[in-house]
Amino acid sequence: MKTRFLMVLVVCSATLCAARVSPADEKSTLPLPDSGNVTLTLDEYNRLVELAAKPPKKSDPAPLPYSIKHADVKLKVENDGVRGTVQIDGEIFRKGVSKVPLTSGMTILDAHQNGKGVPLQQENGTHTALLSGPGEFSVALDAGLPLRIEAGRASFSLPVPSAGSVQLTLVIPGDHTFATISSGLITSRKSENGHTAIEATLVPGQPTNIWWATRETVVQAVPRELRFLADAKTLISVSEEQMRVEVLADVTVIQGEPAQFHVEVPAGYEVTGVTGATLDSTETNSGVLTLKVNAPTQRSHQFLISLERSINGSKADAPFLSFKKAQRETGEVLVEGAGTIELTATEGGGLKRMDVKEANPYLRSLAHFPPQAAFRYHKQASESPMLALQWVRFPDGSVLAAVAESAQVTTLVTSEGKSLTEVKLTVKNQAQPFLKVALPAGASILSADVGGERVKPVQGPDGSRVPLLRPGFRPNVSYTVSFVFMHSGAPFAKKGGADLSLPSMDIPISLLNWEVFLPEQYKVKDFGGDVIAANRVPPAFQADAATYSYNSPDNEEPILAGKVSIGAILPGQLGGVLADPSGAVIANARVTVTQTDVGYSRSTNTDQQGRWVVSNVPSGRVRIQAESQGFKTTVRDAIYDSARPSTYSFALGIGSTSEVVEVTSEAPALNGRYSELQIQTKNAPQQQAASANVVNLQRRVAGVLPVAIDVPRAGTSFSFVRPLVLDEETKVTFSYKSR
């Protein structure tokens, strides 16, 4: 009822007011209502309350993090160049550091704001400033442009900054010189003191060409002031007795034709070398290095300067090379330490620390050790970069106590998924007593041998240990260490996937050969892991057919011939075939090659086809000794050329190994008294049958190993290799299905 009453009052008041207005007062201004209470309807009141409850609309963010409001370009033509300043005013809208593109196509000599330097970056030819916001900015650039002078005409191209408005002030030589500006409007022109000053408004972001007539018809050669920029990339190497400094200096000439540059050499340092494509000669006098160039007109020069000084303490200040009369000097510094050393670098004087990965790639390529610190700088007139180095040197660690020259691994996989693996290592050992073996989960070592005799593995808190030495056995040559382990695995299904793992061992292995023997009822494919299929790696002997013939030890005439798979010997390798007088090849015979000039020695065993090979044999006189149980030991001398690798074959006579048959003649390969080899190559299929290693391991399971396991008697072998294994697990994966 109250609401209806208020509405009646409002309507009545409006009716009375309308009745009192005369026609003469219709054109008069209506009076403002008196202050006081306002009576509203309930709907109007609810609508106002709803509007007041709505949150205020947020302002849209700026489309760009910055705005360039105005650019004031002031240039003056001097001799054959254009110099001046570009004042760019704008505003940063966002918090933090923003990249603001300033200009492109100009040579920027310096950039500053409120008397402080401004860092610049070049991105796709555009000079970009790193400015903090939010707030306004005003950046001043000292810039230069090349001037083109022709007969009766001078001109230059001005890249106009992308600003809201751009104003140009240009001073050119000559009274009342008429200049033309394309893409711009000249607003003022006046002459005084032999120069013409022009003011113009330019089109933002659009290049402008400016030209004017000159009185000279021929360009006059006038002396020009030398202006250039220098960038020095410095590598500082700290060793035990000296500090070496290598500086890759890039010099960019803006004006003039310099015949030489002068570099201030830090006190106490000696210049050990200077190179450069345009370098003619050098001279050092009173701490100043003079670089004389053979191409003064060239605009870019690069020099590599090497310095060094002796040190006897644990701290020193890093040196900085400085080019005299350079308009701008920038650079990077990379610090490295030789040997086991901890370096601490403290920067100052405008030096900025950066990530080592950000350093120039050419500078990083000069380093010989891992860099430990990196810096960049832009030298100012009011300060010089400083870098204080302090280091702590630690004693170098000992050499490797043991290394495995090779590893021959054989794995038998049963149909139940169990695997039995034998690892044979050819070890060169100095003093390491044990081999730490990190077995896969579910695996255990069954037996171990050192030099052909059984030893007992040891279980440590962090893994199993296989002895590398035994009492009374301290060899100074390579010998064999082997162990066998079993892995429970997972049973095979009709099809699926499986993986096999070898344990990590704490000695480096030069080359690992792994033969995996799988049951014949399973067809496998899609091998993977961190191994390489052996048929994809060039072996020492490739599967080519070769005919061999040799003389019997008791007869000068060849009495037998046969064929064996043998291939081309690689440079630095030496190999051949061993057979008995009946022509049958001799497996597991020991062959030792000694280079008598340098004392180099390497031993190996023949494979199931009587083949043997050793690698990395230096050129010179070599002695080849072949021995096998039940045969006479045969020794042969020869002259070997590693660049032209040779093949040698032997026929061992029946007898005791204590009987030695020595050949004293030094005959070249292929034509010796006891060997003659003619290679006839033809393609042969990849060998998939089990090797002797598989057969030997099957026999050991039957009567030697303390385990009952049903190993497969028929199956297929797959061979893999992996070079340089450093204390890491080796794995092979495959998919399978039953046949």
Secondary structure by P-SEA (a helix, b strand, c coil): caaaaaaaaaaaaaaaaaaaccccccccccccccccbbbbcaaaaaaaaaaaaccccccccccccccccbbbbbbbbcccbbbbbbbbbbccccccbbbbbccccccccccccccbbbbbbbccccccccccccbbbbbbbbbbbbbbbcccbbbbbbbcccccbbbbbbbbcccbbbbbbcccccccccccccbbbbbbcccccbbbbbbbbbcccccccccccccbbbbbbbbbbbcccbbbbbbbbbbbbccccccbbbbbbccccccccccccccccccccccbbbbbbccccccbbbbbbbbbbbbcccbbbbbbbbbcccccccbbbbbbbcccbbbbbbbcccbbbbbcccccaaaaaaccccccccbbbbbcccbbbbbbbbbccccccccccccccbbbbbbbbccccbbbbbbbbbcccccccbbbbbccccccccccccccbbbbbbbcccbbbbbccccccccccbbbbbbbbbbbbbbbcccccbbbbbbbbcccccbbbbbbbbccccccccccccccccccccccccbbbbbbbbbccccccccccccccccccccccccbbbbccccccccbbbbbbbccccbbbbbbbbcccbbbbbccccccbbbbbbbcccccbbbbbbbbbccccbbbbbbbccccccbbbbbcccccccccccbbbbbbbbbbcccccccaaaaaaaaaaacccccccccccbbbbbbbbbcccccbbbbbbbccccc
